[in-house]
Amino acid sequence: MKPTANQNQRRFPRRAAFIIAKYSVREGTYRDIIKNIGATGVFIGTWRRIAEGQPIELRFPVFEFENQLKVAGRVVRSDRKGFSVVFDRPIDGLICKEGHFPEIVHESNR
């Protein structure tokens, strides 16, 4: 089923990221790079073909490398560059306040 235009609209903005995520889907458990992130979802860059519509569980650091978030969601889009995930619940700490995106950690900061 193709998403409608309203389903493609994001409730919260996303920003560029470079964060290693571990995720589990039907195809297996993998590690790949989060390319953009927001309070309600991420885009993960990968060459793997991940089926749309399936549940996904992710673990990744956002605010501190030592503390990993564990979030659940659903794969909503997949193409040759990666796939998009919408979380079951927003990550409160990533909701923009007064037009400013909160600070997040990046793998390049290590």
N, CA, C and O atoms as a Tinker XYZ file with bonds, in Angstrom:
   440  protein
     1  N      0.838000   -1.172000    0.000000    73     2
     2  CA     0.000000    0.000000    0.000000    64     1     3
     3  C      0.889000    1.243000    0.000000    63     2     4     5
     4  O      1.754000    1.377000    0.865000    81     3
     5  N      0.696000    2.133000   -0.932000    73     3     6
     6  CA     1.460000    3.372000   -1.035000    64     5     7
     7  C      0.926000    4.395000   -0.051000    63     6     8     9
     8  O     -0.288000    4.528000    0.098000    81     7
     9  N      1.837000    5.144000    0.646000    73     7    10
    10  CA     1.358000    6.169000    1.559000    64     9    11
    11  C      0.751000    7.334000    0.798000    63    10    12    13
    12  O      1.165000    7.649000   -0.317000    81    11
    13  N     -0.226000    7.965000    1.410000    73    11    14
    14  CA    -0.811000    9.168000    0.819000    64    13    15
    15  C      0.065000   10.354000    1.160000    63    14    16    17
    16  O      0.986000   10.232000    1.967000    81    15
    17  N     -0.209000   11.503000    0.556000    73    15    18
    18  CA     0.573000   12.706000    0.821000    64    17    19
    19  C      0.540000   13.054000    2.304000    63    18    20    21
    20  O      1.556000   13.475000    2.857000    81    19
    21  N     -0.608000   12.888000    2.958000    73    19    22
    22  CA    -0.709000   13.205000    4.380000    64    21    23
    23  C      0.142000   12.268000    5.231000    63    22    24    25
    24  O      0.666000   12.690000    6.262000    81    23
    25  N      0.293000   11.016000    4.829000    73    23    26
    26  CA     1.106000   10.065000    5.578000    64    25    27
    27  C      2.589000   10.403000    5.468000    63    26    28    29
    28  O      3.367000   10.050000    6.354000    81    27
    29  N      2.993000   11.083000    4.394000    73    27    30
    30  CA     4.390000   11.439000    4.200000    64    29    31
    31  C      4.786000   12.704000    4.938000    63    30    32    33
    32  O      5.980000   12.980000    5.059000    81    31
    33  N      3.846000   13.476000    5.430000    73    31    34
    34  CA     4.161000   14.702000    6.132000    64    33    35
    35  C      4.641000   14.380000    7.539000    63    34    36    37
    36  O      4.054000   13.550000    8.233000    81    35
    37  N      5.724000   15.050000    7.954000    73    35    38
    38  CA     6.292000   14.817000    9.273000    64    37    39
    39  C      5.708000   15.790000   10.280000    63    38    40    41
    40  O      5.529000   16.971000    9.985000    81    39
    41  N      5.412000   15.289000   11.467000    73    39    42
    42  CA     4.909000   16.146000   12.542000    64    41    43
    43  C      6.014000   17.006000   13.120000    63    42    44    45
    44  O      5.756000   18.126000   13.562000    81    43
    45  N      7.263000   16.496000   13.127000    73    43    46
    46  CA     8.398000   17.203000   13.704000    64    45    47
    47  C      9.533000   17.206000   12.682000    63    46    48    49
    48  O      9.659000   16.264000   11.900000    81    47
    49  N     10.355000   18.249000   12.678000    73    47    50
    50  CA    11.465000   18.304000   11.710000    64    49    51
    51  C     12.527000   17.253000   12.018000    63    50    52    53
    52  O     12.623000   16.747000   13.136000    81    51
    53  N     13.319000   16.942000   10.999000    73    51    54
    54  CA    14.460000   16.057000   11.163000    64    53    55
    55  C     15.719000   16.843000   10.853000    63    54    56    57
    56  O     15.676000   17.879000   10.190000    81    55
    57  N     16.847000   16.333000   11.344000    73    55    58
    58  CA    18.129000   16.951000   11.029000    64    57    59
    59  C     19.126000   15.878000   10.637000    63    58    60    61
    60  O     18.957000   14.704000   10.967000    81    59
    61  N     20.167000   16.293000    9.928000    73    59    62
    62  CA    21.201000   15.363000    9.501000    64    61    63
    63  C     21.879000   14.753000   10.717000    63    62    64    65
    64  O     22.046000   15.407000   11.747000    81    63
    65  N     22.264000   13.493000   10.583000    73    63    66
    66  CA    22.914000   12.790000   11.683000    64    65    67
    67  C     23.934000   11.802000   11.126000    63    66    68    69
    68  O     23.923000   11.490000    9.935000    81    67
    69  N     24.795000   11.324000   11.980000    73    67    70
    70  CA    25.751000   10.266000   11.660000    64    69    71
    71  C     25.904000    9.438000   12.934000    63    70    72    73
    72  O     26.868000    9.594000   13.684000    81    71
    73  N     24.927000    8.550000   13.160000    73    71    74
    74  CA    24.843000    7.767000   14.386000    64    73    75
    75  C     24.702000    6.291000   14.018000    63    74    76    77
    76  O     23.851000    5.928000   13.206000    81    75
    77  N     25.536000    5.447000   14.615000    73    75    78
    78  CA    25.423000    4.007000   14.362000    64    77    79
    79  C     24.245000    3.457000   15.157000    63    78    80    81
    80  O     24.150000    3.669000   16.366000    81    79
    81  N     23.354000    2.754000   14.477000    73    79    82
    82  CA    22.188000    2.143000   15.114000    64    81    83
    83  C     22.241000    0.638000   14.932000    63    82    84    85
    84  O     22.647000    0.141000   13.881000    81    83
    85  N     21.830000   -0.077000   15.958000    73    83    86
    86  CA    21.624000   -1.521000   15.855000    64    85    87
    87  C     20.122000   -1.719000   15.769000    63    86    88    89
    88  O     19.373000   -1.158000   16.568000    81    87
    89  N     19.676000   -2.518000   14.800000    73    87    90
    90  CA    18.240000   -2.707000   14.624000    64    89    91
    91  C     17.915000   -4.151000   14.282000    63    90    92    93
    92  O     18.720000   -4.883000   13.705000    81    91
    93  N     16.692000   -4.532000   14.665000    73    91    94
    94  CA    16.208000   -5.881000   14.383000    64    93    95
    95  C     14.923000   -5.796000   13.574000    63    94    96    97
    96  O     13.984000   -5.086000   13.934000    81    95
    97  N     14.906000   -6.540000   12.470000    73    95    98
    98  CA    13.747000   -6.654000   11.578000    64    97    99
    99  C     13.620000   -8.123000   11.180000    63    98   100   101
   100  O     14.428000   -8.952000   11.599000    81    99
   101  N     12.612000   -8.447000   10.376000    73    99   102
   102  CA    12.438000   -9.849000    9.934000    64   101   103
   103  C     13.686000  -10.399000    9.261000    63   102   104   105
   104  O     14.017000  -11.574000    9.418000    81   103
   105  N     14.374000   -9.550000    8.514000    73   103   106
   106  CA    15.538000   -9.997000    7.750000    64   105   107
   107  C     16.742000  -10.338000    8.634000    63   106   108   109
   108  O     17.644000  -11.058000    8.205000    81   107
   109  N     16.755000   -9.817000    9.880000    73   107   110
   110  CA    17.863000  -10.088000   10.792000    64   109   111
   111  C     18.152000   -8.903000   11.699000    63   110   112   113
   112  O     17.349000   -7.977000   11.808000    81   111
   113  N     19.320000   -8.947000   12.353000    73   111   114
   114  CA    19.787000   -7.861000   13.207000    64   113   115
   115  C     21.043000   -7.285000   12.578000    63   114   116   117
   116  O     21.961000   -8.028000   12.230000    81   115
   117  N     21.091000   -5.956000   12.429000    73   115   118
   118  CA    22.172000   -5.286000   11.705000    64   117   119
   119  C     22.593000   -4.006000   12.412000    63   118   120   121
   120  O     21.937000   -3.543000   13.344000    81   119
   121  N     23.706000   -3.446000   11.944000    73   119   122
   122  CA    24.166000   -2.119000   12.350000    64   121   123
   123  C     24.360000   -1.298000   11.074000    63   122   124   125
   124  O     25.022000   -1.736000   10.132000    81   123
   125  N     23.778000   -0.117000   11.063000    73   123   126
   126  CA    23.948000    0.814000    9.948000    64   125   127
   127  C     23.884000    2.235000   10.492000    63   126   128   129
   128  O     23.718000    2.437000   11.694000    81   127
   129  N     24.013000    3.202000    9.619000    73   127   130
   130  CA    24.114000    4.606000   10.016000    64   129   131
   131  C     22.778000    5.336000    9.891000    63   130   132   133
   132  O     22.125000    5.289000    8.848000    81   131
   133  N     22.382000    6.015000   10.976000    73   131   134
   134  CA    21.240000    6.933000   10.910000    64   133   135
   135  C     21.725000    8.169000   10.172000    63   134   136   137
   136  O     22.690000    8.807000   10.592000    81   135
   137  N     21.064000    8.509000    9.078000    73   135   138
   138  CA    21.431000    9.661000    8.256000    64   137   139
   139  C     20.653000   10.919000    8.624000    63   138   140   141
   140  O     21.164000   12.029000    8.478000    81   139
   141  N     19.400000   10.749000    9.108000    73   139   142
   142  CA    18.664000   11.889000    9.649000    64   141   143
   143  C     17.743000   11.395000   10.746000    63   142   144   145
   144  O     17.315000   10.241000   10.761000    81   143
   145  N     17.450000   12.313000   11.672000    73   143   146
   146  CA    16.701000   11.933000   12.869000    64   145   147
   147  C     15.779000   13.064000   13.291000    63   146   148   149
   148  O     16.081000   14.243000   13.103000    81   147
   149  N     14.657000   12.678000   13.860000    73   147   150
   150  CA    13.706000   13.627000   14.434000    64   149   151
   151  C     12.969000   12.938000   15.568000    63   150   152   153
   152  O     13.224000   11.770000   15.861000    81   151
   153  N     12.069000   13.650000   16.197000    73   151   154
   154  CA    11.345000   13.113000   17.351000    64   153   155
   155  C     10.486000   11.905000   16.995000    63   154   156   157
   156  O     10.222000   11.060000   17.850000    81   155
   157  N     10.046000   11.817000   15.739000    73   155   158
   158  CA     9.131000   10.731000   15.368000    64   157   159
   159  C      9.700000    9.726000   14.377000    63   158   160   161
   160  O      8.985000    8.824000   13.940000    81   159
   161  N     10.990000    9.865000   14.008000    73   159   162
   162  CA    11.527000    8.893000   13.077000    64   161   163
   163  C     12.955000    9.136000   12.653000    63   162   164   165
   164  O     13.581000   10.124000   13.038000    81   163
   165  N     13.468000    8.199000   11.840000    73   163   166
   166  CA    14.837000    8.259000   11.330000    64   165   167
   167  C     14.873000    7.752000    9.895000    63   166   168   169
   168  O     13.952000    7.081000    9.428000    81   167
   169  N     15.967000    8.091000    9.205000    73   167   170
   170  CA    16.302000    7.450000    7.937000    64   169   171
   171  C     17.623000    6.760000    8.162000    63   170   172   173
   172  O     18.584000    7.381000    8.615000    81   171
   173  N     17.682000    5.468000    7.846000    73   171   174
   174  CA    18.896000    4.673000    7.999000    64   173   175
   175  C     19.453000    4.374000    6.620000    63   174   176   177
   176  O     18.774000    3.797000    5.771000    81   175
   177  N     20.692000    4.771000    6.410000    73   175   178
   178  CA    21.360000    4.501000    5.150000    64   177   179
   179  C     21.926000    3.091000    5.141000    63   178   180   181
   180  O     22.659000    2.701000    6.050000    81   179
   181  N     21.583000    2.332000    4.111000    73   179   182
   182  CA    22.074000    0.957000    3.989000    64   181   183
   183  C     21.854000    0.453000    2.566000    63   182   184   185
   184  O     20.998000    0.959000    1.840000    81   183
   185  N     22.623000   -0.532000    2.186000    73   183   186
   186  CA    22.425000   -1.191000    0.892000    64   185   187
   187  C     21.433000   -2.345000    1.027000    63   186   188   189
   188  O     20.972000   -2.894000    0.027000    81   187
   189  N     21.104000   -2.713000    2.283000    73   187   190
   190  CA    20.192000   -3.837000    2.516000    64   189   191
   191  C     18.777000   -3.490000    2.064000    63   190   192   193
   192  O     18.352000   -2.337000    2.146000    81   191
   193  N     18.066000   -4.482000    1.597000    73   191   194
   194  CA    16.658000   -4.303000    1.227000    64   193   195
   195  C     15.816000   -4.699000    2.427000    63   194   196   197
   196  O     15.728000   -5.878000    2.769000    81   195
   197  N     15.200000   -3.723000    3.061000    73   195   198
   198  CA    14.362000   -3.946000    4.241000    64   197   199
   199  C     12.908000   -3.750000    3.810000    63   198   200   201
   200  O     12.553000   -2.709000    3.258000    81   199
   201  N     12.084000   -4.745000    4.063000    73   199   202
   202  CA    10.686000   -4.706000    3.616000    64   201   203
   203  C      9.886000   -3.630000    4.353000    63   202   204   205
   204  O     10.002000   -3.470000    5.568000    81   203
   205  N      9.081000   -2.904000    3.595000    73   203   206
   206  CA     8.205000   -1.873000    4.152000    64   205   207
   207  C      7.069000   -2.502000    4.950000    63   206   208   209
   208  O      6.655000   -3.630000    4.686000    81   207
   209  N      6.575000   -1.750000    5.930000    73   207   210
   210  CA     5.400000   -2.157000    6.689000    64   209   211
   211  C      5.680000   -3.007000    7.914000    63   210   212   213
   212  O      4.772000   -3.260000    8.706000    81   211
   213  N      6.903000   -3.446000    8.085000    73   211   214
   214  CA     7.204000   -4.338000    9.201000    64   213   215
   215  C      7.647000   -3.573000   10.450000    63   214   216   217
   216  O      8.141000   -2.449000   10.356000    81   215
   217  N      7.465000   -4.196000   11.624000    73   215   218
   218  CA     7.952000   -3.580000   12.855000    64   217   219
   219  C      9.471000   -3.623000   12.908000    63   218   220   221
   220  O     10.107000   -4.476000   12.287000    81   219
   221  N     10.038000   -2.690000   13.660000    73   219   222
   222  CA    11.488000   -2.607000   13.825000    64   221   223
   223  C     11.786000   -2.164000   15.246000    63   222   224   225
   224  O     11.037000   -1.381000   15.830000    81   223
   225  N     12.874000   -2.663000   15.797000    73   223   226
   226  CA    13.353000   -2.242000   17.104000    64   225   227
   227  C     14.772000   -1.719000   16.914000    63   226   228   229
   228  O     15.607000   -2.393000   16.312000    81   227
   229  N     15.048000   -0.511000   17.429000    73   227   230
   230  CA    16.354000    0.139000   17.255000    64   229   231
   231  C     16.974000    0.478000   18.599000    63   230   232   233
   232  O     16.283000    0.739000   19.584000    81   231
   233  N     18.325000    0.466000   18.606000    73   231   234
   234  CA    19.103000    0.931000   19.754000    64   233   235
   235  C     20.177000    1.858000   19.205000    63   234   236   237
   236  O     20.893000    1.514000   18.264000    81   235
   237  N     20.281000    3.048000   19.812000    73   235   238
   238  CA    21.300000    3.997000   19.378000    64   237   239
   239  C     21.467000    5.098000   20.423000    63   238   240   241
   240  O     20.534000    5.388000   21.172000    81   239
   241  N     22.663000    5.718000   20.478000    73   239   242
   242  CA    22.867000    6.845000   21.388000    64   241   243
   243  C     22.352000    8.122000   20.729000    63   242   244   245
   244  O     22.497000    8.300000   19.520000    81   243
   245  N     21.755000    9.004000   21.519000    73   243   246
   246  CA    21.303000   10.285000   20.974000    64   245   247
   247  C     21.962000   11.444000   21.711000    63   246   248   249
   248  O     22.518000   12.344000   21.084000    81   247
   249  N     21.902000   11.426000   23.021000    73   247   250
   250  CA    22.410000   12.544000   23.809000    64   249   251
   251  C     23.763000   12.256000   24.450000    63   250   252   253
   252  O     24.535000   13.177000   24.715000    81   251
   253  N     24.054000   10.969000   24.700000    73   251   254
   254  CA    25.328000   10.530000   25.270000    64   253   255
   255  C     25.681000    9.186000   24.645000    63   254   256   257
   256  O     24.809000    8.342000   24.440000    81   255
   257  N     26.977000    8.988000   24.340000    73   255   258
   258  CA    27.394000    7.729000   23.736000    64   257   259
   259  C     27.155000    6.542000   24.664000    63   258   260   261
   260  O     26.863000    5.439000   24.202000    81   259
   261  N     27.277000    6.765000   25.969000    73   259   262
   262  CA    27.164000    5.674000   26.934000    64   261   263
   263  C     25.720000    5.207000   27.140000    63   262   264   265
   264  O     25.495000    4.077000   27.573000    81   263
   265  N     24.748000    6.060000   26.837000    73   263   266
   266  CA    23.339000    5.730000   27.065000    64   265   267
   267  C     22.613000    5.548000   25.742000    63   266   268   269
   268  O     22.441000    6.499000   24.979000    81   267
   269  N     22.196000    4.338000   25.483000    73   267   270
   270  CA    21.500000    4.056000   24.233000    64   269   271
   271  C     19.995000    4.047000   24.443000    63   270   272   273
   272  O     19.493000    3.490000   25.420000    81   271
   273  N     19.285000    4.668000   23.518000    73   271   274
   274  CA    17.829000    4.601000   23.512000    64   273   275
   275  C     17.407000    3.294000   22.864000    63   274   276   277
   276  O     18.079000    2.791000   21.964000    81   275
   277  N     16.306000    2.754000   23.320000    73   275   278
   278  CA    15.695000    1.598000   22.669000    64   277   279
   279  C     14.312000    2.054000   22.242000    63   278   280   281
   280  O     13.482000    2.407000   23.079000    81   279
   281  N     14.060000    2.047000   20.925000    73   279   282
   282  CA    12.775000    2.513000   20.407000    64   281   283
   283  C     12.198000    1.483000   19.448000    63   282   284   285
   284  O     12.925000    0.717000   18.815000    81   283
   285  N     10.887000    1.484000   19.360000    73   283   286
   286  CA    10.184000    0.603000   18.429000    64   285   287
   287  C      9.471000    1.466000   17.407000    63   286   288   289
   288  O      9.102000    2.606000   17.687000    81   287
   289  N      9.282000    0.912000   16.225000    73   287   290
   290  CA     8.594000    1.642000   15.172000    64   289   291
   291  C      8.214000    0.732000   14.035000    63   290   292   293
   292  O      8.097000   -0.484000   14.189000    81   291
   293  N      8.023000    1.355000   12.877000    73   291   294
   294  CA     7.608000    0.628000   11.686000    64   293   295
   295  C      8.365000    1.195000   10.489000    63   294   296   297
   296  O      8.530000    2.410000   10.372000    81   295
   297  N      8.829000    0.307000    9.592000    73   295   298
   298  CA     9.491000    0.720000    8.355000    64   297   299
   299  C      8.404000    1.236000    7.414000    63   298   300   301
   300  O      7.486000    0.497000    7.060000    81   299
   301  N      8.506000    2.502000    7.011000    73   299   302
   302  CA     7.451000    3.087000    6.181000    64   301   303
   303  C      7.864000    3.321000    4.737000    63   302   304   305
   304  O      7.012000    3.515000    3.870000    81   303
   305  N      9.174000    3.305000    4.471000    73   303   306
   306  CA     9.651000    3.498000    3.100000    64   305   307
   307  C     11.009000    2.843000    2.981000    63   306   308   309
   308  O     11.803000    2.875000    3.920000    81   307
   309  N     11.281000    2.246000    1.826000    73   307   310
   310  CA    12.561000    1.600000    1.605000    64   309   311
   311  C     12.965000    1.777000    0.146000    63   310   312   313
   312  O     12.145000    1.619000   -0.757000    81   311
   313  N     14.241000    2.109000   -0.077000    73   311   314
   314  CA    14.751000    2.212000   -1.447000    64   313   315
   315  C     16.208000    1.783000   -1.458000    63   314   316   317
   316  O     16.704000    1.261000   -0.460000    81   315
   317  N     16.894000    1.992000   -2.556000    73   315   318
   318  CA    18.263000    1.496000   -2.679000    64   317   319
   319  C     19.269000    2.238000   -1.802000    63   318   320   321
   320  O     20.400000    1.778000   -1.643000    81   319
   321  N     18.875000    3.383000   -1.228000    73   319   322
   322  CA    19.776000    4.138000   -0.353000    64   321   323
   323  C     19.547000    3.865000    1.128000    63   322   324   325
   324  O     20.375000    4.230000    1.963000    81   323
   325  N     18.413000    3.216000    1.462000    73   323   326
   326  CA    18.125000    2.934000    2.856000    64   325   327
   327  C     16.639000    2.873000    3.110000    63   326   328   329
   328  O     15.853000    2.604000    2.201000    81   327
   329  N     16.249000    3.127000    4.362000    73   327   330
   330  CA    14.837000    3.043000    4.696000    64   329   331
   331  C     14.469000    4.037000    5.790000    63   330   332   333
   332  O     15.316000    4.456000    6.578000    81   331
   333  N     13.193000    4.407000    5.825000    73   331   334
   334  CA    12.657000    5.342000    6.822000    64   333   335
   335  C     11.840000    4.582000    7.849000    63   334   336   337
   336  O     11.144000    3.616000    7.533000    81   335
   337  N     11.944000    5.045000    9.089000    73   335   338
   338  CA    11.223000    4.460000   10.216000    64   337   339
   339  C     10.411000    5.550000   10.894000    63   338   340   341
   340  O     10.898000    6.662000   11.100000    81   339
   341  N      9.176000    5.228000   11.239000    73   339   342
   342  CA     8.358000    6.083000   12.094000    64   341   343
   343  C      8.250000    5.377000   13.432000    63   342   344   345
   344  O      7.869000    4.209000   13.499000    81   343
   345  N      8.594000    6.104000   14.515000    73   343   346
   346  CA     8.555000    5.533000   15.857000    64   345   347
   347  C      7.121000    5.371000   16.335000    63   346   348   349
   348  O      6.232000    6.115000   15.922000    81   347
   349  N      6.902000    4.390000   17.212000    73   347   350
   350  CA     5.587000    4.200000   17.825000    64   349   351
   351  C      5.221000    5.383000   18.716000    63   350   352   353
   352  O      4.057000    5.774000   18.797000    81   351
   353  N      6.240000    5.957000   19.392000    73   351   354
   354  CA     6.049000    7.139000   20.242000    64   353   355
   355  C      7.196000    8.102000   19.996000    63   354   356   357
   356  O      8.332000    7.666000   19.811000    81   355
   357  N      6.925000    9.412000   19.990000    73   355   358
   358  CA     8.009000   10.384000   19.801000    64   357   359
   359  C      9.047000   10.304000   20.917000    63   358   360   361
   360  O      8.732000    9.928000   22.046000    81   359
   361  N     10.274000   10.658000   20.593000    73   359   362
   362  CA    11.338000   10.790000   21.582000    64   361   363
   363  C     11.253000   12.213000   22.113000    63   362   364   365
   364  O     11.571000   13.166000   21.402000    81   363
   365  N     10.824000   12.356000   23.362000    73   363   366
   366  CA    10.572000   13.679000   23.936000    64   365   367
   367  C     11.766000   14.620000   23.816000    63   366   368   369
   368  O     11.589000   15.795000   23.494000    81   367
   369  N     12.958000   14.136000   24.063000    73   367   370
   370  CA    14.146000   14.978000   24.027000    64   369   371
   371  C     14.504000   15.509000   22.656000    63   370   372   373
   372  O     15.357000   16.390000   22.545000    81   371
   373  N     13.872000   14.995000   21.596000    73   371   374
   374  CA    14.165000   15.459000   20.238000    64   373   375
   375  C     13.102000   16.402000   19.676000    63   374   376   377
   376  O     13.167000   16.798000   18.512000    81   375
   377  N     12.140000   16.752000   20.497000    73   375   378
   378  CA    11.119000   17.689000   20.032000    64   377   379
   379  C     11.717000   19.091000   20.046000    63   378   380   381
   380  O     12.237000   19.540000   21.067000    81   379
   381  N     11.643000   19.782000   18.906000    73   379   382
   382  CA    12.196000   21.134000   18.791000    64   381   383
   383  C     11.460000   22.080000   19.721000    63   382   384   385
   384  O     10.232000   22.079000   19.805000    81   383
   385  N     12.245000   22.885000   20.414000    73   383   386
   386  CA    11.666000   23.894000   21.291000    64   385   387
   387  C     12.101000   25.260000   20.798000    63   386   388   389
   388  O     13.291000   25.511000   20.607000    81   387
   389  N     11.146000   26.128000   20.594000    73   387   390
   390  CA    11.410000   27.489000   20.125000    64   389   391
   391  C     12.235000   27.493000   18.839000    63   390   392   393
   392  O     13.093000   28.355000   18.648000    81   391
   393  N     11.973000   26.529000   17.965000    73   391   394
   394  CA    12.642000   26.472000   16.669000    64   393   395
   395  C     14.056000   25.932000   16.690000    63   394   396   397
   396  O     14.717000   25.918000   15.652000    81   395
   397  N     14.548000   25.480000   17.853000    73   395   398
   398  CA    15.907000   24.958000   17.963000    64   397   399
   399  C     15.884000   23.460000   18.182000    63   398   400   401
   400  O     15.144000   22.950000   19.023000    81   399
   401  N     16.704000   22.767000   17.414000    73   399   402
   402  CA    16.816000   21.317000   17.543000    64   401   403
   403  C     17.775000   21.010000   18.682000    63   402   404   405
   404  O     18.833000   21.635000   18.753000    81   403
   405  N     17.457000   20.074000   19.581000    73   403   406
   406  CA    18.354000   19.740000   20.696000    64   405   407
   407  C     19.688000   19.187000   20.191000    63   406   408   409
   408  O     19.770000   18.648000   19.088000    81   407
   409  N     20.721000   19.327000   21.006000    73   407   410
   410  CA    22.028000   18.775000   20.671000    64   409   411
   411  C     21.991000   17.256000   20.714000    63   410   412   413
   412  O     21.450000   16.662000   21.647000    81   411
   413  N     22.569000   16.639000   19.699000    73   411   414
   414  CA    22.682000   15.171000   19.672000    64   413   415
   415  C     24.137000   14.814000   19.459000    63   414   416   417
   416  O     24.923000   15.633000   18.983000    81   415
   417  N     24.497000   13.584000   19.814000    73   415   418
   418  CA    25.872000   13.121000   19.599000    64   417   419
   419  C     25.970000   12.540000   18.190000    63   418   420   421
   420  O     24.990000   12.037000   17.639000    81   419
   421  N     27.156000   12.620000   17.628000    73   419   422
   422  CA    27.432000   12.054000   16.315000    64   421   423
   423  C     28.651000   11.153000   16.443000    63   422   424   425
   424  O     29.527000   11.416000   17.267000    81   423
   425  N     28.718000   10.111000   15.655000    73   423   426
   426  CA    29.878000    9.217000   15.672000    64   425   427
   427  C     31.165000   10.003000   15.388000    63   426   428   429
   428  O     32.234000    9.636000   15.876000    81   427
   429  N     31.068000   11.072000   14.609000    73   427   430
   430  CA    32.254000   11.858000   14.292000    64   429   431
   431  C     32.767000   12.626000   15.501000    63   430   432   433
   432  O     33.879000   13.152000   15.461000    81   431
   433  N     31.974000   12.706000   16.594000    73   431   434
   434  CA    32.413000   13.389000   17.817000    64   433   435
   435  C     33.292000   12.509000   18.696000    63   434   436   437
   436  O     33.873000   12.997000   19.665000    81   435
   437  N     33.397000   11.246000   18.384000    73   435   438
   438  CA    34.197000   10.335000   19.235000    64   437   439
   439  C     35.656000   10.624000   19.094000    63   438   440
   440  O     36.479000    9.965000   19.729000    81   439
